[in-house]
């Protein structure tokens, strides 16, 4: 787990740029950010269809423009409690490479904040000790206005959850 993670990985998300354009959102009071380039759309909550036998991480699917896509709750990967649905809850539809294939995935959030730019100079790798989350699940922590914004490693999260799904069904 942590031996796969290299301290230099936290800068890889910035791709040698001085800044990264991101969409910020909240999960259980923590501020997260994902690259704006992978965001396809931000949706109000939609009707969900539960998938029998699926794990809580991706327990349902939604209809997005005529396509059935998984709806992920990354709180599960971070060991957070399920959040209450509020008027601010949103689904962020993302598209990114998952095992060599572009995949559309909805991510449930408590609240979407803004598209902003984060400076690479304010980013740090997650600490190896004292972190309640797996370090390979986090690209970087970025300090802004006295608070930390978490840049999750969605590929690592989805790859490990996919492995959990395979071993749960095997």
N, CA, C and O of each residue as an XYZ file, in Angstrom:
680
protein
N       0.839     -1.177      0.000
C       0.000      0.000      0.000
C       0.883      1.240      0.000
O       1.004      1.889     -1.039
N       1.517      1.602      1.140
C       2.308      2.818      1.160
C       3.640      2.650      0.446
O       4.245      3.639      0.034
N       4.119      1.385      0.288
C       5.369      1.213     -0.437
C       5.194      1.443     -1.933
O       6.182      1.633     -2.642
N       3.964      1.430     -2.428
C       3.698      1.753     -3.827
C       3.682      3.265     -4.036
O       3.781      3.750     -5.163
N       3.558      3.995     -2.941
C       3.416      5.442     -3.007
C       4.782      6.098     -2.887
O       5.562      5.764     -1.996
N       5.062      7.005     -3.759
C       6.322      7.742     -3.721
C       6.027      9.188     -3.368
O       5.046      9.762     -3.842
N       6.879      9.781     -2.533
C       6.656     11.171     -2.128
C       6.640     12.117     -3.325
O       6.032     13.185     -3.246
N       7.286     11.756     -4.425
C       7.290     12.632     -5.597
C       5.971     12.567     -6.361
O       5.707     13.413     -7.214
N       5.131     11.558     -6.057
C       3.853     11.421     -6.749
C       2.927     12.614     -6.532
O       2.093     12.912     -7.387
N       3.063     13.291     -5.410
C       2.140     14.397     -5.141
C       2.297     15.529     -6.147
O       1.348     16.277     -6.384
N       3.467     15.667     -6.738
C       3.681     16.707     -7.753
C       3.252     16.249     -9.144
O       3.047     17.079    -10.030
N       3.115     14.941     -9.345
C       2.776     14.408    -10.668
C       1.437     14.930    -11.160
O       1.256     15.117    -12.363
N       0.510     15.164    -10.271
C      -0.807     15.650    -10.677
C      -0.712     17.047    -11.303
O      -1.570     17.423    -12.101
N       0.315     17.811    -10.950
C       0.468     19.154    -11.500
C       1.136     19.137    -12.869
O       1.176     20.169    -13.539
N       1.668     17.981    -13.308
C       2.271     17.819    -14.631
C       3.232     18.954    -14.970
O       3.185     19.517    -16.063
N       4.092     19.276    -14.029
C       5.106     20.325    -14.200
C       4.518     21.715    -14.424
O       5.220     22.618    -14.880
N       3.244     21.891    -14.110
C       2.623     23.219    -14.203
C       2.721     23.903    -12.843
O       2.871     23.246    -11.813
N       2.636     25.220    -12.856
C       2.684     25.978    -11.609
C       1.352     25.914    -10.866
O       1.306     26.079     -9.647
N       0.257     25.670    -11.615
C      -1.080     25.639    -11.020
C      -1.894     24.503    -11.631
O      -1.590     23.998    -12.712
N      -2.930     24.126    -10.905
C      -3.842     23.097    -11.376
C      -5.263     23.629    -11.245
O      -5.658     24.104    -10.180
N      -6.025     23.548    -12.322
C      -7.421     23.966    -12.301
C      -8.247     22.807    -11.740
O      -8.185     21.688    -12.247
N      -9.023     23.089    -10.684
C      -9.759     22.040     -9.984
C     -11.192     22.469     -9.675
O     -11.522     23.655     -9.670
N     -12.025     21.470     -9.417
C     -13.371     21.676     -8.892
C     -13.316     21.260     -7.430
O     -12.911     20.140     -7.121
N     -13.721     22.154     -6.525
C     -13.712     21.824     -5.105
C     -15.111     21.432     -4.645
O     -16.120     21.957     -5.117
N     -15.132     20.484     -3.703
C     -16.398     20.016     -3.140
C     -16.158     19.517     -1.719
O     -15.018     19.332     -1.293
N     -17.247     19.303     -1.001
C     -17.172     18.875      0.385
C     -17.724     17.473      0.551
O     -18.732     17.106     -0.053
N     -17.038     16.694      1.387
C     -17.504     15.391      1.852
C     -17.301     15.356      3.359
O     -16.170     15.466      3.832
N     -18.370     15.207      4.109
C     -18.294     15.123      5.576
C     -17.413     16.215      6.194
O     -16.615     15.942      7.090
N     -17.562     17.432      5.717
C     -16.839     18.560      6.285
C     -15.419     18.745      5.783
O     -14.776     19.735      6.132
N     -14.908     17.822      4.972
C     -13.563     17.934      4.409
C     -13.666     18.479      2.990
O     -14.584     18.123      2.251
N     -12.723     19.343      2.604
C     -12.715     19.896      1.258
C     -11.820     19.060      0.360
O     -10.653     18.825      0.671
N     -12.379     18.615     -0.754
C     -11.672     17.829     -1.752
C     -11.632     18.623     -3.050
O     -12.406     19.562     -3.234
N     -10.729     18.245     -3.946
C     -10.651     18.877     -5.264
C     -10.246     17.829     -6.287
O      -9.370     17.001     -6.038
N     -10.898     17.878     -7.439
C     -10.510     17.014     -8.559
C     -10.207     17.897     -9.756
O     -10.712     19.014     -9.869
N      -9.376     17.380    -10.641
C      -8.989     18.148    -11.817
C     -10.226     18.557    -12.610
O     -11.086     17.728    -12.912
N     -10.304     19.810    -12.935
C     -11.461     20.325    -13.678
C     -11.569     19.668    -15.058
O     -12.666     19.560    -15.606
N     -10.457     19.238    -15.615
C     -10.480     18.655    -16.957
C     -11.227     17.328    -17.023
O     -11.654     16.930    -18.107
N     -11.399     16.631    -15.904
C     -12.114     15.352    -15.936
C     -13.604     15.513    -15.632
O     -14.366     14.554    -15.753
N     -14.023     16.714    -15.240
C     -15.425     16.957    -14.900
C     -16.229     17.156    -16.181
O     -15.925     18.032    -16.991
N     -17.252     16.335    -16.350
C     -18.133     16.439    -17.508
C     -19.341     17.322    -17.207
O     -19.769     18.118    -18.043
N     -19.879     17.167    -16.007
C     -21.084     17.907    -15.656
C     -21.323     17.811    -14.147
O     -20.878     16.865    -13.498
N     -22.025     18.796    -13.603
C     -22.452     18.780    -12.208
C     -23.971     18.703    -12.225
O     -24.637     19.548    -12.823
N     -24.516     17.683    -11.563
C     -25.952     17.423    -11.607
C     -26.594     17.541    -10.229
O     -25.968     17.253     -9.209
N     -27.852     17.968    -10.221
C     -28.655     17.796     -9.018
C     -28.811     16.294     -8.834
O     -28.577     15.526     -9.767
N     -29.201     15.874     -7.647
C     -29.380     14.441     -7.426
C     -30.415     13.886     -8.391
O     -31.421     14.530     -8.688
N     -30.150     12.689     -8.871
C     -31.023     11.998     -9.816
C     -31.542     10.720     -9.172
O     -30.989     10.246     -8.180
N     -32.608     10.167     -9.743
C     -33.038      8.850     -9.257
C     -31.925      7.824     -9.459
O     -31.285      7.781    -10.510
N     -31.708      7.005     -8.439
C     -30.678      5.972     -8.478
C     -31.332      4.608     -8.533
O     -32.420      4.398     -7.995
N     -30.656      3.692     -9.187
C     -31.098      2.305     -9.201
C     -30.055      1.491     -8.456
O     -28.893      1.448     -8.858
N     -30.463      0.847     -7.378
C     -29.549      0.004     -6.598
C     -29.151     -1.208     -7.421
O     -29.938     -1.737     -8.206
N     -27.909     -1.636     -7.225
C     -27.397     -2.802     -7.923
C     -27.270     -3.924     -6.887
O     -26.415     -3.861     -6.004
N     -28.121     -4.950     -6.996
C     -28.073     -6.046     -6.015
C     -26.697     -6.705     -5.959
O     -26.087     -6.984     -6.991
N     -26.223     -6.947     -4.748
C     -24.948     -7.619     -4.555
C     -23.729     -6.729     -4.690
O     -22.603     -7.201     -4.532
N     -23.929     -5.445     -4.980
C     -22.774     -4.555     -5.138
C     -22.283     -4.087     -3.768
O     -22.999     -4.170     -2.770
N     -21.063     -3.602     -3.751
C     -20.491     -3.066     -2.527
C     -20.963     -1.620     -2.338
O     -21.327     -0.956     -3.309
N     -20.959     -1.128     -1.083
C     -21.448      0.238     -0.825
C     -20.728      1.334     -1.601
O     -21.307      2.389     -1.858
N     -19.464      1.098     -1.980
C     -18.696      2.112     -2.705
C     -19.380      2.526     -4.002
O     -19.453      3.714     -4.318
N     -19.874      1.561     -4.744
C     -20.622      1.827     -5.971
C     -21.873      0.951     -5.906
O     -21.972     -0.078     -6.575
N     -22.808      1.386     -5.092
C     -23.993      0.579     -4.845
C     -25.158      0.858     -5.772
O     -26.186      0.185     -5.709
N     -24.995      1.863     -6.643
C     -26.106      2.196     -7.533
C     -25.589      2.767     -8.847
O     -24.407      3.069     -9.005
N     -26.523      2.900     -9.780
C     -26.226      3.497    -11.081
C     -27.247      4.597    -11.347
O     -28.324      4.626    -10.750
N     -26.885      5.505    -12.260
C     -27.795      6.571    -12.678
C     -27.831      6.616    -14.203
O     -26.961      6.065    -14.878
N     -28.847      7.277    -14.723
C     -28.966      7.493    -16.155
C     -28.398      8.879    -16.446
O     -28.948      9.892    -16.015
N     -27.290      8.907    -17.182
C     -26.670     10.169    -17.568
C     -26.701     10.275    -19.077
O     -25.934      9.606    -19.770
N     -27.584     11.114    -19.587
C     -27.732     11.330    -21.030
C     -27.914     10.027    -21.803
O     -27.312      9.821    -22.856
N     -28.752      9.158    -21.259
C     -29.057      7.906    -21.929
C     -28.064      6.789    -21.674
O     -28.239      5.681    -22.182
N     -27.008      7.060    -20.885
C     -26.019      6.037    -20.543
C     -26.175      5.676    -19.070
O     -26.406      6.540    -18.224
N     -26.047      4.404    -18.786
C     -26.058      3.948    -17.395
C     -24.630      4.044    -16.880
O     -23.720      3.413    -17.417
N     -24.442      4.854    -15.815
C     -23.095      5.009    -15.248
C     -23.133      4.702    -13.751
O     -24.153      4.915    -13.096
N     -22.014      4.198    -13.212
C     -21.959      3.924    -11.775
C     -21.937      5.223    -10.983
O     -21.382      6.229    -11.426
N     -22.550      5.183     -9.801
C     -22.535      6.319     -8.884
C     -21.706      5.916     -7.678
O     -22.105      5.047     -6.903
N     -20.557      6.546     -7.521
C     -19.616      6.197     -6.453
C     -19.782      7.125     -5.263
O     -20.093      8.308     -5.405
N     -19.568      6.562     -4.102
C     -19.524      7.336     -2.870
C     -18.120      7.165     -2.313
O     -17.849      6.201     -1.598
N     -17.212      8.104     -2.638
C     -15.818      7.931     -2.226
C     -15.645      8.091     -0.721
O     -14.560      7.849     -0.192
N     -16.708      8.496     -0.027
C     -16.655      8.491      1.440
C     -16.302      7.094      1.944
O     -15.547      6.941      2.903
N     -16.858      6.080      1.285
C     -16.633      4.688      1.690
C     -15.143      4.366      1.636
O     -14.610      3.758      2.564
N     -14.462      4.766      0.558
C     -13.028      4.504      0.422
C     -12.233      5.195      1.526
O     -11.207      4.681      1.970
N     -12.706      6.356      1.968
C     -12.015      7.100      3.010
C     -12.510      6.749      4.412
O     -12.093      7.366      5.392
N     -13.395      5.762      4.507
C     -13.876      5.319      5.811
C     -14.762      6.323      6.526
O     -14.869      6.296      7.752
N     -15.395      7.204      5.774
C     -16.296      8.199      6.365
C     -17.703      7.621      6.479
O     -18.067      6.670      5.786
N     -18.470      8.216      7.363
C     -19.867      7.826      7.474
C     -20.645      8.399      6.301
O     -20.278      9.431      5.739
N     -21.721      7.720      5.940
C     -22.580      8.212      4.857
C     -23.119      9.584      5.227
O     -23.504      9.826      6.371
N     -23.142     10.471      4.254
C     -23.637     11.819      4.491
C     -25.135     11.906      4.265
O     -25.714     11.121      3.514
N     -25.741     12.857      4.915
C     -27.162     13.110      4.719
C     -27.356     13.851      3.398
O     -26.582     14.748      3.065
N     -28.371     13.480      2.663
C     -28.700     14.187      1.435
C     -29.330     15.524      1.826
O     -30.252     15.577      2.639
N     -28.813     16.604      1.231
C     -29.341     17.944      1.503
C     -29.660     18.635      0.184
O     -29.438     18.081     -0.893
N     -30.172     19.826      0.283
C     -30.475     20.614     -0.912
C     -29.195     20.954     -1.680
O     -29.251     21.243     -2.876
N     -28.031     20.920     -0.999
C     -26.743     21.228     -1.631
C     -26.066     20.010     -2.257
O     -25.090     20.170     -2.990
N     -26.551     18.806     -1.992
C     -25.928     17.587     -2.513
C     -25.935     17.599     -4.040
O     -26.910     18.020     -4.663
N     -24.836     17.133     -4.633
C     -24.706     17.097     -6.085
C     -23.998     15.826     -6.524
O     -23.365     15.138     -5.722
N     -24.115     15.531     -7.796
C     -23.373     14.451     -8.434
C     -22.419     15.104     -9.424
O     -22.838     15.883    -10.281
N     -21.142     14.785     -9.303
C     -20.143     15.281    -10.238
C     -19.848     14.125    -11.196
O     -19.329     13.087    -10.788
N     -20.183     14.316    -12.462
C     -19.916     13.289    -13.473
C     -18.507     13.517    -13.998
O     -18.180     14.593    -14.498
N     -17.675     12.476    -13.873
C     -16.282     12.552    -14.291
C     -16.020     11.551    -15.407
O     -16.739     10.563    -15.563
N     -14.985     11.826    -16.170
C     -14.514     10.882    -17.175
C     -13.001     10.826    -17.079
O     -12.313     11.830    -17.261
N     -12.495      9.634    -16.789
C     -11.053      9.479    -16.721
C     -10.662      8.057    -17.079
O     -11.497      7.154    -17.133
N      -9.375      7.883    -17.319
C      -8.827      6.599    -17.743
C      -8.781      5.649    -16.557
O      -8.148      5.930    -15.539
N      -9.455      4.533    -16.705
C      -9.463      3.492    -15.686
C      -9.042      2.195    -16.363
O      -9.811      1.605    -17.121
N      -7.833      1.761    -16.091
C      -7.273      0.556    -16.711
C      -7.267      0.638    -18.236
O      -7.607     -0.334    -18.910
N      -6.881      1.794    -18.782
C      -6.752      1.953    -20.223
C      -8.043      2.228    -20.956
O      -8.061      2.256    -22.186
N      -9.130      2.432    -20.224
C     -10.423      2.694    -20.851
C     -11.048      3.950    -20.239
O     -11.118      4.081    -19.017
N     -11.504      4.876    -21.101
C     -12.189      6.059    -20.578
C     -13.517      5.632    -19.969
O     -14.322      4.960    -20.612
N     -13.736      6.034    -18.714
C     -14.933      5.626    -17.990
C     -15.658      6.840    -17.442
O     -15.038      7.746    -16.884
N     -16.975      6.854    -17.604
C     -17.819      7.860    -16.979
C     -18.240      7.331    -15.616
O     -18.744      6.213    -15.502
N     -18.028      8.149    -14.578
C     -18.389      7.761    -13.218
C     -18.953      8.977    -12.510
O     -18.364     10.057    -12.545
N     -20.105      8.796    -11.863
C     -20.679      9.846    -11.042
C     -20.115      9.760     -9.636
O     -19.938      8.666     -9.099
N     -19.834     10.909     -9.040
C     -19.337     10.957     -7.665
C     -20.311     11.798     -6.840
O     -20.563     12.963     -7.150
N     -20.845     11.194     -5.798
C     -21.787     11.874     -4.907
C     -21.010     12.822     -3.989
O     -20.008     12.424     -3.394
N     -21.468     14.071     -3.871
C     -20.824     15.055     -3.001
C     -21.871     15.686     -2.083
O     -23.070     15.636     -2.356
N     -21.390     16.280     -0.990
C     -22.287     17.004     -0.090
C     -22.592     18.401     -0.633
O     -23.703     18.915     -0.503
N     -21.570     18.994     -1.243
C     -21.741     20.341     -1.798
C     -20.592     20.621     -2.757
O     -19.439     20.313     -2.457
N     -20.902     21.197     -3.900
C     -19.881     21.633     -4.851
C     -19.638     23.120     -4.600
O     -20.581     23.893     -4.427
N     -18.356     23.511     -4.582
C     -18.024     24.905     -4.266
C     -17.685     25.739     -5.494
O     -18.449     26.622     -5.882
N     -16.530     25.455     -6.107
C     -16.072     26.337     -7.182
C     -15.029     25.645     -8.052
O     -14.449     24.625     -7.680
N     -14.816     26.233     -9.214
C     -13.651     25.881    -10.028
C     -12.622     26.947     -9.682
O     -12.893     28.146     -9.746
N     -11.441     26.482     -9.318
C     -10.394     27.400     -8.893
C      -9.043     26.846     -9.320
O      -8.956     25.748     -9.868
N      -8.003     27.607     -9.067
C      -6.652     27.166     -9.396
C      -5.885     26.992     -8.088
O      -5.949     27.837     -7.195
N      -5.161     25.884     -7.995
C      -4.339     25.619     -6.820
C      -2.873     25.646     -7.224
O      -2.496     25.024     -8.217
N      -2.039     26.360     -6.466
C      -0.617     26.436     -6.817
C       0.147     25.175     -6.423
O      -0.055     24.633     -5.336
N       1.012     24.720     -7.300
C       1.843     23.551     -7.012
C       2.728     23.804     -5.795
O       3.019     22.881     -5.033
N       3.149     25.038     -5.614
C       4.046     25.372     -4.499
C       3.387     25.163     -3.133
O       4.090     25.027     -2.132
N       2.054     25.136     -3.073
C       1.343     24.942     -1.807
C       0.988     23.478     -1.567
O       0.332     23.154     -0.578
N       1.422     22.584     -2.475
C       1.071     21.165     -2.332
C       2.132     20.415     -1.546
O       3.323     20.721     -1.612
N       1.662     19.426     -0.800
C       2.546     18.566     -0.022
C       2.046     17.137     -0.140
O       0.854     16.904     -0.338
N       2.963     16.176     -0.019
C       2.502     14.787     -0.002
C       1.770     14.521      1.314
O       2.016     15.207      2.306
N       0.880     13.539      1.332
C       0.225     13.207      2.601
C       1.247     12.624      3.563
O       2.141     11.890      3.142
N       1.131     12.938      4.847
C       2.077     12.355      5.802
C       1.895     10.840      5.881
O       0.778     10.336      5.761
N       2.979     10.129      6.080
C       2.922      8.676      6.159
C       2.364      8.241      7.511
O       1.670      7.229      7.600
N       2.661      8.994      8.552
C       2.184      8.680      9.895
C       1.159      9.731     10.304
O       1.306     10.914      9.995
N       0.126      9.284     11.001
C      -0.866     10.215     11.526
C      -2.006     10.503     10.572
O      -2.908     11.273     10.901
N      -1.980      9.910      9.422
C      -3.039     10.102      8.436
C      -4.084      9.029      8.660
O      -3.743      7.859      8.834
N      -5.344      9.407      8.659
C      -6.386      8.393      8.848
C      -6.770      7.706      7.544
O      -7.540      6.745      7.554
N      -6.241      8.187      6.420
C      -6.558      7.614      5.117
C      -5.304      7.004      4.501
O      -4.179      7.359      4.851
N      -5.529      6.087      3.586
C      -4.408      5.482      2.878
C      -3.676      6.547      2.066
O      -4.312      7.289      1.319
N      -2.355      6.637      2.197
C      -1.620      7.672      1.456
C      -1.710      7.515     -0.054
O      -1.609      8.506     -0.777
N      -1.900      6.278     -0.557
C      -1.999      6.100     -2.008
C      -3.340      6.592     -2.546
O      -3.510      6.698     -3.761
N      -4.287      6.891     -1.673
C      -5.572      7.449     -2.079
C      -5.513      8.966     -2.244
O      -6.492      9.586     -2.660
N      -4.369      9.562     -1.918
C      -4.250     11.021     -1.955
C      -3.046     11.423     -2.795
O      -1.913     11.033     -2.511
N      -3.315     12.222     -3.853
C      -2.215     12.763     -4.658
C      -1.443     13.794     -3.844
O      -0.214     13.762     -3.782
N      -2.186     14.709     -3.221
C      -1.529     15.800     -2.509
C      -2.509     16.469     -1.562
O      -3.726     16.331     -1.688
N      -1.946     17.193     -0.617
C      -2.692     18.112      0.225
C      -2.230     19.502     -0.181
O      -1.031     19.751     -0.300
N      -3.171     20.401     -0.393
C      -2.821     21.760     -0.792
C      -3.350     22.710      0.270
O      -4.539     22.711      0.588
N      -2.450     23.515      0.810
C      -2.841     24.460      1.853
C      -3.337     25.751      1.197
O      -2.661     26.355      0.365
N      -4.558     26.151      1.610
C      -5.135     27.395      1.096
C      -5.955     28.048      2.202
O      -6.838     27.419      2.784
N      -5.663     29.286      2.482
C      -6.377     30.055      3.502
C      -6.420     29.324      4.841
O      -7.448     29.318      5.517
N      -5.300     28.710      5.222
C      -5.213     28.057      6.517
C      -5.869     26.683      6.600
O      -5.882     26.074      7.670
N      -6.411     26.185      5.497
C      -7.048     24.873      5.487
C      -6.393     24.012      4.421
O      -5.741     24.511      3.505
N      -6.584     22.703      4.563
C      -6.057     21.780      3.559
C      -7.151     21.331      2.612
O      -8.271     21.032      3.027
N      -6.812     21.288      1.338
C      -7.687     20.734      0.308
C      -7.058     19.410     -0.112
O      -5.867     19.345     -0.415
N      -7.863     18.371     -0.126
C      -7.386     17.030     -0.434
C      -7.586     16.750     -1.916
O      -8.700     16.863     -2.428
N      -6.509     16.385     -2.605
C      -6.584     15.980     -4.005
C      -6.558     14.455     -4.029
O      -5.485     13.859     -3.938
N      -7.729     13.810     -4.151
C      -7.750     12.345     -4.110
C      -7.184     11.735     -5.386
O      -7.256     12.331     -6.460
N      -6.626     10.549     -5.253
C      -6.123      9.786     -6.386
C      -7.259      8.852     -6.812
O      -7.328      7.708     -6.362
N      -8.134      9.337     -7.668
C      -9.317      8.564     -8.067
C      -8.945      7.245     -8.721
O      -9.628      6.242     -8.516
N      -7.879      7.227     -9.502
C      -7.483      5.981    -10.162
C      -7.102      4.920     -9.134
O      -7.490      3.761     -9.281
N      -6.354      5.289     -8.100
C      -5.977      4.328     -7.053
C      -7.213      3.880     -6.274
O      -7.346      2.701     -5.945
N      -8.109      4.810     -5.981
C      -9.327      4.478     -5.229
C     -10.181      3.499     -6.022
O     -10.602      2.473     -5.487
N     -10.442      3.801     -7.293
C     -11.294      2.934     -8.102
C     -10.625      1.595     -8.397
O     -11.301      0.566     -8.438
N      -9.314      1.591     -8.601
C      -8.607      0.331     -8.858
C      -8.674     -0.579     -7.636
O      -8.889     -1.784     -7.776
N      -8.494     -0.018     -6.434
C      -8.532     -0.864     -5.238
C      -9.955     -1.319     -4.942
O     -10.158     -2.446     -4.490
N     -10.934     -0.470     -5.186
C     -12.326     -0.859     -4.951
C     -12.752     -1.914     -5.967
O     -13.528     -2.815     -5.645
N     -12.243     -1.800     -7.198
C     -12.543     -2.804     -8.214
C     -11.961     -4.138     -7.780
O     -12.592     -5.179     -7.960
N     -10.752     -4.116     -7.205
C     -10.150     -5.335     -6.674
C     -10.970     -5.926     -5.551
O     -11.085     -7.147     -5.446
N     -11.552     -5.071     -4.698
C     -12.412     -5.538     -3.608
C     -13.654     -6.190     -4.174
O     -14.124     -7.201     -3.652
N     -14.195     -5.608     -5.252
C     -15.400     -6.170     -5.880
C     -15.101     -7.540     -6.457
O     -15.893     -8.471     -6.303
N     -13.948     -7.668     -7.127
C     -13.589     -8.940     -7.734
C     -13.403    -10.005     -6.656
O     -13.912    -11.117     -6.796
N     -12.672     -9.676     -5.570
C     -12.445    -10.678     -4.528
C     -13.716    -10.962     -3.738
O     -13.844    -12.053     -3.182
N     -14.656    -10.032     -3.663
C     -15.918    -10.267     -2.968
C     -16.820    -11.198     -3.774
O     -17.623    -11.935     -3.201
N     -16.689    -11.166     -5.094
C     -17.550    -12.003     -5.936
C     -16.898    -13.330     -6.303
O     -17.569    -14.231     -6.805
N     -15.596    -13.459     -6.060
C     -14.884    -14.680     -6.429
C     -15.139    -15.817     -5.450
O     -14.609    -16.914     -5.625
